[in-house]
């Protein structure tokens, strides 16, 4: 009788542990699923998309001069208030509405530079997450050469990089 009671207690404990583990696994899977489909996923679940690289102001200027398409991830209202000349507006928070037109305009192998408002704050520590999220989304949807310009719209307000005498001679 004591052995049977002992086995019964052990099996109740095992069932309790198994139930707890099952609940935890289901909760984690639900959380990961919700995060995957969220417009603003948690950073801990985001991976750097293949082919995505960050560029600085000098590189952005060179790409701009080479007529590389720039994609503004901000809202249409922000875009209307000012943007990098020639940029295409693809609002990250409404991307599905405009994606078919976007994907028909640009080849998936062509380089793209994605930006938003840019760096702000007293110590330049705050960056616009929207451009990074859009750049990663474009990469996951098959665009192979997506670049992230974190300095963003500040580009349009910043003096252009100066050319050296050697570069100026090549332009003549």
N, CA, C and O of each residue as an XYZ file, in Angstrom:
688
protein
N       0.821     -1.193      0.000
C       0.000      0.000      0.000
C       0.866      1.258      0.000
O       0.557      2.228     -0.692
N       1.963      1.241      0.785
C       2.846      2.401      0.832
C       3.529      2.609     -0.522
O       3.735      3.749     -0.938
N       3.877      1.541     -1.199
C       4.529      1.638     -2.500
C       3.554      2.241     -3.520
O       3.944      3.076     -4.336
N       2.304      1.819     -3.471
C       1.302      2.327     -4.405
C       1.062      3.818     -4.175
O       0.950      4.581     -5.135
N       0.982      4.245     -2.896
C       0.813      5.672     -2.589
C       2.009      6.480     -3.075
O       1.852      7.573     -3.619
N       3.194      5.937     -2.876
C       4.414      6.619     -3.300
C       4.439      6.779     -4.826
O       4.783      7.850     -5.326
N       4.078      5.731     -5.566
C       4.042      5.801     -7.031
C       2.975      6.775     -7.510
O       3.176      7.491     -8.490
N       1.840      6.800     -6.817
C       0.762      7.708     -7.178
C       1.186      9.156     -6.996
O       0.889     10.001     -7.841
N       1.888      9.453     -5.885
C       2.376     10.813     -5.635
C       3.405     11.220     -6.692
O       3.402     12.354     -7.171
N       4.293     10.269     -7.052
C       5.305     10.562     -8.062
C       4.663     10.797     -9.416
O       5.103     11.676    -10.157
N       3.630     10.033     -9.757
C       3.001     10.238    -11.053
C       2.215     11.547    -11.072
O       2.135     12.197    -12.115
N       1.626     11.952     -9.927
C       0.932     13.240     -9.854
C       1.928     14.381    -10.031
O       1.640     15.360    -10.720
N       3.083     14.256     -9.420
C       4.125     15.268     -9.556
C       4.617     15.339    -11.006
O       4.821     16.429    -11.540
N       4.804     14.187    -11.637
C       5.251     14.148    -13.030
C       4.205     14.777    -13.944
O       4.553     15.504    -14.874
N       2.922     14.501    -13.686
C       1.862     15.096    -14.489
C       1.825     16.610    -14.305
O       1.602     17.352    -15.262
N       2.040     17.055    -13.093
C       2.051     18.495    -12.806
C       3.204     19.184    -13.550
O       3.024     20.243    -14.151
N       4.370     18.573    -13.500
C       5.540     19.132    -14.187
C       5.316     19.126    -15.698
O       5.622     20.109    -16.374
N       4.781     18.019    -16.235
C       4.521     17.926    -17.669
C       3.493     18.975    -18.102
O       3.640     19.595    -19.155
N       2.460     19.170    -17.292
C       1.446     20.182    -17.602
C       2.025     21.580    -17.602
O       1.705     22.392    -18.469
N       2.879     21.862    -16.628
C       3.519     23.174    -16.541
C       4.412     23.423    -17.760
O       4.395     24.511    -18.336
N       5.178     22.424    -18.142
C       6.058     22.550    -19.307
C       5.230     22.769    -20.567
O       5.578     23.601    -21.406
N       4.140     22.028    -20.700
C       3.271     22.178    -21.861
C       2.696     23.597    -21.946
O       2.678     24.201    -23.018
N       2.234     24.113    -20.824
C       1.696     25.484    -20.792
C       2.778     26.492    -21.178
O       2.499     27.432    -21.922
N       3.996     26.317    -20.693
C       5.095     27.234    -21.012
C       5.438     27.181    -22.502
O       5.671     28.218    -23.123
N       5.470     25.984    -23.072
C       5.790     25.838    -24.494
C       4.716     26.500    -25.347
O       5.035     27.204    -26.306
N       3.451     26.285    -25.012
C       2.356     26.902    -25.765
C       2.426     28.424    -25.651
O       2.235     29.126    -26.644
N       2.697     28.937    -24.455
C       2.797     30.386    -24.254
C       3.949     30.978    -25.068
O       3.795     32.037    -25.676
N       5.081     30.315    -25.084
C       6.235     30.794    -25.850
C       5.924     30.791    -27.344
O       6.244     31.752    -28.044
N       5.304     29.723    -27.835
C       4.952     29.656    -29.255
C       3.941     30.730    -29.642
O       4.056     31.334    -30.708
N       2.967     30.967    -28.796
C       2.001     32.036    -29.065
C       2.687     33.398    -29.086
O       2.399     34.225    -29.951
N       3.589     33.635    -28.143
C       4.322     34.901    -28.091
C       5.197     35.108    -29.318
O       5.233     36.204    -29.878
N       5.910     34.051    -29.744
C       6.760     34.159    -30.933
C       5.928     34.391    -32.190
O       6.324     35.156    -33.069
N       4.788     33.737    -32.274
C       3.903     33.926    -33.422
C       3.374     35.356    -33.468
O       3.382     35.994    -34.521
N       2.918     35.852    -32.327
C       2.417     37.232    -32.274
C       3.527     38.222    -32.622
O       3.282     39.199    -33.330
N       4.731     37.983    -32.138
C       5.862     38.861    -32.427
C       6.198     38.838    -33.916
O       6.521     39.872    -34.501
N       6.120     37.659    -34.524
C       6.447     37.524    -35.950
C       5.513     38.358    -36.818
O       5.958     38.965    -37.792
N       4.234     38.399    -36.484
C       3.259     39.113    -37.292
C       3.038     40.555    -36.847
O       2.243     41.272    -37.454
N       3.723     40.984    -35.808
C       3.576     42.341    -35.301
C       4.243     43.342    -36.241
O       5.266     43.042    -36.856
N       3.650     44.544    -36.348
C       4.287     45.605    -37.134
C       5.512     46.160    -36.411
O       6.391     46.749    -37.040
N       5.571     45.978    -35.114
C       6.717     46.438    -34.329
C       7.245     45.284    -33.488
O       7.037     45.261    -32.275
N       7.926     44.325    -34.113
C       8.407     43.161    -33.366
C       9.477     43.528    -32.345
O      10.171     44.536    -32.481
N       9.591     42.701    -31.338
C      10.603     42.905    -30.317
C      11.986     42.735    -30.924
O      12.192     41.894    -31.800
N      12.927     43.536    -30.453
C      14.285     43.487    -30.991
C      14.945     42.134    -30.750
O      15.758     41.691    -31.561
N      14.606     41.474    -29.646
C      15.280     40.214    -29.328
C      14.989     39.133    -30.352
O      15.739     38.162    -30.459
N      13.913     39.287    -31.103
C      13.560     38.279    -32.090
C      13.958     38.676    -33.501
O      13.716     37.920    -34.442
N      14.551     39.825    -33.666
C      14.921     40.275    -35.004
C      16.337     39.842    -35.317
O      17.246     39.979    -34.499
N      16.501     39.325    -36.503
C      17.840     38.971    -36.950
C      18.217     39.885    -38.092
O      17.354     40.385    -38.815
N      19.490     40.097    -38.250
C      19.932     40.933    -39.365
C      19.640     40.193    -40.659
O      20.035     39.039    -40.826
N      18.969     40.840    -41.545
C      18.611     40.226    -42.812
C      19.859     40.066    -43.668
O      20.765     40.898    -43.630
N      19.894     38.999    -44.430
C      21.043     38.733    -45.293
C      21.176     39.840    -46.326
O      20.187     40.246    -46.935
N      22.379     40.324    -46.522
C      22.620     41.348    -47.521
C      22.395     42.768    -47.039
O      22.651     43.708    -47.791
N      21.933     42.956    -45.835
C      21.669     44.293    -45.311
C      22.960     44.857    -44.722
O      23.598     44.234    -43.873
N      23.326     46.039    -45.187
C      24.509     46.675    -44.604
C      24.211     48.136    -44.320
O      23.381     48.757    -44.984
N      24.893     48.669    -43.335
C      24.719     50.071    -42.958
C      25.719     50.911    -43.732
O      26.860     50.510    -43.962
N      25.250     52.099    -44.129
C      26.143     53.012    -44.836
C      26.166     54.347    -44.102
O      25.220     54.699    -43.397
N      27.254     55.080    -44.278
C      27.383     56.386    -43.636
C      27.046     57.492    -44.647
O      26.677     57.213    -45.788
N      27.179     58.730    -44.216
C      26.817     59.875    -45.044
C      27.623     59.918    -46.343
O      27.064     60.176    -47.409
N      28.902     59.672    -46.262
C      29.751     59.722    -47.445
C      29.337     58.660    -48.461
O      29.249     58.939    -49.657
N      29.083     57.445    -47.981
C      28.650     56.371    -48.880
C      27.276     56.687    -49.473
O      27.027     56.439    -50.653
N      26.389     57.238    -48.641
C      25.050     57.598    -49.126
C      25.144     58.643    -50.222
O      24.431     58.560    -51.222
N      26.009     59.617    -50.046
C      26.170     60.650    -51.063
C      26.686     60.060    -52.376
O      26.206     60.407    -53.455
N      27.666     59.169    -52.270
C      28.201     58.545    -53.483
C      27.116     57.725    -54.192
O      27.003     57.775    -55.417
N      26.331     56.983    -53.437
C      25.252     56.194    -54.031
C      24.179     57.097    -54.640
O      23.607     56.782    -55.684
N      23.918     58.213    -53.979
C      22.942     59.171    -54.495
C      23.406     59.734    -55.841
O      22.614     59.871    -56.773
N      24.699     60.057    -55.930
C      25.254     60.567    -57.185
C      25.200     59.520    -58.292
O      25.110     59.862    -59.471
N      25.255     58.232    -57.911
C      25.194     57.140    -58.890
C      23.745     56.778    -59.244
O      23.491     55.800    -59.947
N      22.803     57.588    -58.743
C      21.369     57.390    -59.025
C      20.799     56.114    -58.410
O      19.834     55.552    -58.930
N      21.392     55.653    -57.304
C      20.841     54.515    -56.573
C      19.518     54.942    -55.945
O      19.455     56.013    -55.340
N      18.467     54.144    -56.067
C      17.176     54.524    -55.478
C      17.239     54.614    -53.950
O      17.804     53.749    -53.280
N      16.644     55.685    -53.423
C      16.505     55.859    -51.980
C      15.041     55.623    -51.632
O      14.145     56.095    -52.334
N      14.801     54.894    -50.550
C      13.446     54.555    -50.124
C      13.210     55.160    -48.746
O      13.912     54.833    -47.789
N      12.227     56.037    -48.648
C      11.877     56.720    -47.403
C      10.828     55.883    -46.677
O       9.747     55.642    -47.214
N      11.141     55.439    -45.456
C      10.256     54.553    -44.689
C       9.239     55.315    -43.844
O       8.467     54.695    -43.113
N       9.219     56.639    -43.928
C       8.332     57.447    -43.093
C       6.920     57.514    -43.665
O       6.655     57.026    -44.764
N       6.032     58.119    -42.908
C       4.642     58.265    -43.347
C       4.564     59.239    -44.526
O       5.466     60.056    -44.712
N       3.500     59.161    -45.318
C       3.355     60.093    -46.446
C       3.361     61.565    -46.006
O       3.894     62.416    -46.718
N       2.779     61.869    -44.850
C       2.792     63.258    -44.370
C       4.211     63.738    -44.082
O       4.577     64.857    -44.440
N       5.006     62.893    -43.438
C       6.400     63.267    -43.166
C       7.177     63.397    -44.473
O       8.017     64.284    -44.625
N       6.889     62.512    -45.401
C       7.546     62.541    -46.707
C       7.232     63.847    -47.431
O       8.118     64.460    -48.025
N       5.955     64.276    -47.380
C       5.548     65.532    -48.031
C       6.224     66.744    -47.399
O       6.489     67.737    -48.076
N       6.503     66.659    -46.099
C       7.160     67.772    -45.403
C       8.623     67.921    -45.799
O       9.234     68.954    -45.527
N       9.184     66.916    -46.428
C      10.567     66.987    -46.882
C      11.173     65.605    -46.975
O      10.931     64.747    -46.126
N      11.965     65.398    -48.019
C      12.609     64.105    -48.223
C      13.831     64.286    -49.114
O      14.044     65.353    -49.689
N      14.610     63.251    -49.218
C      15.749     63.265    -50.118
C      15.198     63.312    -51.545
O      14.372     62.475    -51.908
N      15.638     64.274    -52.359
C      15.101     64.407    -53.717
C      15.182     63.098    -54.508
O      16.222     62.442    -54.553
N      14.067     62.742    -55.124
C      13.996     61.534    -55.938
C      13.678     60.274    -55.165
O      13.567     59.203    -55.761
N      13.526     60.370    -53.851
C      13.263     59.186    -53.030
C      11.854     58.654    -53.276
O      10.946     59.402    -53.639
N      11.689     57.346    -53.070
C      10.403     56.676    -53.179
C       9.866     56.504    -51.767
O      10.595     56.050    -50.885
N       8.613     56.855    -51.536
C       8.014     56.723    -50.203
C       7.333     55.364    -50.065
O       6.413     55.042    -50.817
N       7.793     54.572    -49.097
C       7.172     53.285    -48.763
C       7.012     53.246    -47.253
O       7.906     52.800    -46.533
N       5.867     53.717    -46.782
C       5.570     53.797    -45.349
C       5.613     52.401    -44.730
O       4.830     51.529    -45.106
N       6.521     52.191    -43.787
C       6.665     50.874    -43.167
C       5.364     50.409    -42.531
O       5.032     49.226    -42.603
N       4.622     51.317    -41.910
C       3.419     50.927    -41.182
C       2.226     50.692    -42.103
O       1.155     50.301    -41.639
N       2.397     50.925    -43.392
C       1.346     50.661    -44.358
C       1.963     49.983    -45.588
O       1.515     50.192    -46.715
N       2.986     49.180    -45.353
C       3.787     48.616    -46.440
C       2.990     47.671    -47.329
O       3.201     47.662    -48.542
N       2.097     46.889    -46.778
C       1.362     45.919    -47.591
C       0.460     46.598    -48.623
O       0.219     46.058    -49.703
N      -0.029     47.779    -48.279
C      -0.910     48.529    -49.187
C      -0.163     48.959    -50.451
O      -0.739     48.954    -51.538
N       1.098     49.326    -50.320
C       1.867     49.881    -51.434
C       2.967     48.964    -51.957
O       3.714     49.347    -52.857
N       3.076     47.756    -51.404
C       4.216     46.906    -51.758
C       4.176     46.418    -53.199
O       5.227     46.315    -53.833
N       3.014     46.118    -53.730
C       2.969     45.591    -55.098
C       3.481     46.640    -56.095
O       4.203     46.306    -57.034
N       3.104     47.904    -55.886
C       3.611     48.965    -56.753
C       5.111     49.153    -56.593
O       5.829     49.410    -57.559
N       5.565     49.022    -55.361
C       6.999     49.161    -55.078
C       7.789     48.044    -55.736
O       8.778     48.301    -56.422
N       7.357     46.802    -55.531
C       8.112     45.671    -56.068
C       8.083     45.647    -57.595
O       8.981     45.083    -58.221
N       7.055     46.257    -58.203
C       7.016     46.359    -59.655
C       7.926     47.445    -60.195
O       8.287     47.425    -61.371
N       8.300     48.395    -59.347
C       9.141     49.518    -59.763
C      10.630     49.173    -59.709
O      11.409     49.631    -60.544
N      11.019     48.364    -58.725
C      12.443     48.080    -58.510
C      12.737     46.589    -58.682
O      11.974     45.732    -58.235
N      13.849     46.304    -59.334
C      14.293     44.916    -59.468
C      14.838     44.436    -58.133
O      15.402     45.217    -57.366
N      14.669     43.168    -57.863
C      15.109     42.617    -56.579
C      16.627     42.525    -56.457
O      17.149     42.359    -55.355
N      17.337     42.630    -57.575
C      18.803     42.585    -57.528
C      19.426     43.974    -57.521
O      20.638     44.113    -57.357
N      18.597     45.007    -57.700
C      19.113     46.386    -57.734
C      19.420     46.869    -56.317
O      18.747     46.462    -55.370
N      20.422     47.725    -56.159
C      20.701     48.275    -54.827
C      19.602     49.251    -54.412
O      19.064     49.986    -55.240
N      19.282     49.248    -53.134
C      18.307     50.175    -52.558
C      18.875     50.734    -51.263
O      19.493     50.006    -50.487
N      18.668     52.019    -51.029
C      19.071     52.647    -49.768
C      17.800     53.033    -49.020
O      16.992     53.812    -49.526
N      17.622     52.493    -47.826
C      16.432     52.766    -47.020
C      16.804     53.730    -45.902
O      17.825     53.561    -45.236
N      15.965     54.740    -45.702
C      16.208     55.713    -44.635
C      14.889     56.157    -44.034
O      13.822     55.895    -44.589
N      14.969     56.838    -42.884
C      13.794     57.504    -42.309
C      14.259     58.841    -41.738
O      15.092     59.512    -42.346
N      13.740     59.233    -40.591
C      14.066     60.550    -40.045
C      15.542     60.687    -39.716
O      16.138     61.743    -39.928
N      16.124     59.627    -39.204
C      17.555     59.655    -38.929
C      17.896     59.774    -37.470
O      17.044     59.597    -36.599
N      19.140     60.075    -37.212
C      19.674     60.160    -35.857
C      19.195     61.438    -35.196
O      19.186     62.505    -35.808
N      18.797     61.317    -33.943
C      18.346     62.486    -33.194
C      18.802     62.348    -31.749
O      19.467     61.377    -31.390
N      18.449     63.307    -30.939
C      18.817     63.260    -29.531
C      20.077     64.048    -29.265
O      20.841     64.334    -30.186
N      20.303     64.405    -27.997
C      21.442     65.248    -27.666
C      22.789     64.587    -27.925
O      23.773     65.280    -28.185
N      22.850     63.268    -27.858
C      24.126     62.582    -28.074
C      24.063     61.667    -29.292
O      24.876     60.753    -29.428
N      23.085     61.916    -30.190
C      22.894     61.101    -31.394
C      22.719     59.619    -31.074
O      23.158     58.759    -31.838
N      22.071     59.320    -29.936
C      21.902     57.930    -29.559
C      20.579     57.332    -30.046
O      20.428     56.111    -30.062
N      19.639     58.159    -30.434
C      18.337     57.674    -30.871
C      18.304     57.577    -32.386
O      18.546     58.565    -33.079
N      18.009     56.407    -32.896
C      17.897     56.256    -34.340
C      16.474     55.858    -34.692
O      15.732     55.327    -33.865
N      16.122     56.122    -35.906
C      14.794     55.769    -36.390
C      14.767     54.273    -36.678
O      15.500     53.796    -37.544
N      13.946     53.547    -35.974
C      13.833     52.101    -36.141
C      13.099     51.733    -37.420
O      13.290     50.641    -37.954
N      12.266     52.632    -37.912
C      11.423     52.323    -39.058
C      12.248     51.928    -40.278
O      11.887     50.991    -40.989
N      13.340     52.624    -40.525
C      14.154     52.303    -41.706
C      14.790     50.925    -41.565
O      14.848     50.165    -42.532
N      15.259     50.607    -40.385
C      15.863     49.279    -40.176
C      14.821     48.182    -40.372
O      15.089     47.170    -41.019
N      13.638     48.390    -39.812
C      12.576     47.395    -39.952
C      12.174     47.215    -41.417
O      11.979     46.090    -41.875
N      12.051     48.325    -42.151
C      11.685     48.234    -43.562
C      12.800     47.567    -44.362
O      12.524     46.742    -45.233
N      14.049     47.910    -44.080
C      15.179     47.306    -44.795
C      15.199     45.792    -44.567
O      15.426     45.031    -45.508
N      14.967     45.356    -43.348
C      14.941     43.925    -43.056
C      13.753     43.258    -43.751
O      13.876     42.145    -44.263
N      12.617     43.931    -43.769
C      11.435     43.381    -44.437
C      11.683     43.234    -45.938
O      11.333     42.210    -46.526
N      12.277     44.239    -46.555
C      12.584     44.161    -47.982
C      13.547     43.014    -48.262
O      13.402     42.304    -49.257
N      14.527     42.833    -47.384
C      15.475     41.726    -47.550
C      14.766     40.378    -47.456
O      15.043     39.468    -48.238
N      13.859     40.254    -46.507
C      13.144     38.977    -46.362
C      12.170     38.738    -47.506
O      11.771     37.600    -47.753
N      11.781     39.802    -48.209
C      10.879     39.657    -49.362
C      11.642     39.551    -50.686
O      11.061     39.691    -51.762
N      12.940     39.303    -50.590
C      13.703     38.970    -51.785
C      14.608     40.027    -52.363
O      15.322     39.750    -53.326
N      14.611     41.238    -51.814
C      15.522     42.266    -52.312
C      16.921     41.957    -51.791
O      17.129     41.833    -50.585
N      17.870     41.834    -52.703
C      19.194     41.295    -52.367
C      20.217     42.323    -51.905
O      21.142     41.974    -51.172
N      20.074     43.589    -52.318
C      21.126     44.581    -52.041
C      20.551     45.793    -51.312
O      20.646     46.924    -51.789
N      19.958     45.541    -50.159
C      19.350     46.606    -49.362
C      20.398     47.184    -48.420
O      21.103     46.453    -47.725
N      20.486     48.512    -48.412
C      21.413     49.199    -47.520
C      20.636     50.110    -46.589
O      19.600     50.659    -46.966
N      21.132     50.268    -45.387
C      20.468     51.075    -44.362
C      21.272     52.345    -44.117
O      22.446     52.293    -43.752
N      20.625     53.478    -44.323
C      21.247     54.779    -44.083
C      20.634     55.357    -42.809
O      19.597     56.018    -42.851
N      21.287     55.101    -41.679
C      20.733     55.487    -40.379
C      20.711     56.995    -40.151
O      19.880     57.484    -39.385
N      21.594     57.732    -40.790
C      21.592     59.175    -40.602
C      20.352     59.807    -41.213
O      19.955     60.907    -40.830
N      19.753     59.118    -42.148
C      18.436     59.451    -42.664
C      18.270     60.811    -43.291
O      19.168     61.333    -43.951
N      17.089     61.377    -43.068
C      16.725     62.632    -43.706
C      17.685     63.767    -43.342
O      17.730     64.788    -44.028
N      18.440     63.590    -42.280
C      19.468     64.576    -41.934
C      20.427     64.768    -43.101
O      21.083     65.805    -43.208
N      20.510     63.759    -43.985
C      21.342     63.807    -45.187
C      21.018     65.040    -46.027
O      21.919     65.716    -46.523
N      19.739     65.323    -46.180
C      19.325     66.455    -46.995
C      19.673     67.795    -46.387
O      19.706     68.806    -47.088
N      19.935     67.814    -45.087
C      20.241     69.061    -44.396
C      21.726     69.195    -44.062
O      22.150     70.198    -43.488
N      22.503     68.191    -44.420
C      23.921     68.160    -44.081
C      24.745     68.566    -45.287
O      24.421     68.181    -46.410
N      25.815     69.345    -45.076
C      26.677     69.711    -46.205
C      27.217     68.470    -46.905
O      27.537     67.476    -46.254
N      27.316     68.526    -48.216
C      27.817     67.413    -48.999
C      29.309     67.216    -48.737
O      30.016     68.177    -48.437
N      29.787     65.990    -48.848
C      31.227     65.756    -48.676
C      32.005     66.536    -49.724
O      31.608     66.613    -50.886
N      33.099     67.100    -49.299
C      33.922     67.872    -50.224
C      34.727     66.941    -51.113
O      35.106     65.840    -50.715
N      34.977     67.410    -52.320
C      35.785     66.626    -53.243
C      37.230     67.103    -53.164
O      37.507     68.291    -52.995
N      38.120     66.164    -53.288
C      39.536     66.509    -53.299
C      39.888     67.113    -54.656
O      39.107     67.015    -55.602
N      41.054     67.734    -54.751
C      41.496     68.299    -56.032
C      41.598     67.214    -57.095
O      41.274     67.436    -58.261
N      42.055     66.034    -56.673
C      42.191     64.920    -57.602
C      40.824     64.534    -58.174
O      40.698     64.294    -59.374
N      39.799     64.476    -57.314
C      38.449     64.150    -57.767
C      37.910     65.241    -58.697
O      37.251     64.940    -59.692
N      38.189     66.497    -58.373
C      37.720     67.590    -59.207
C      38.364     67.543    -60.595
O      37.703     67.825    -61.595
N      39.649     67.187    -60.660
C      40.326     67.075    -61.937
C      39.695     65.977    -62.805
O      39.594     66.121    -64.023
N      39.271     64.873    -62.161
C      38.646     63.774    -62.906
C      37.294     64.208    -63.480
O      36.862     63.675    -64.502
N      36.624     65.163    -62.839
C      35.313     65.607    -63.292
C      35.404     66.505    -64.517
O      34.420     66.635    -65.245
N      36.546     67.125    -64.769
C      36.692     68.091    -65.885
C      36.791     67.437    -67.209
O      36.916     68.119    -68.226
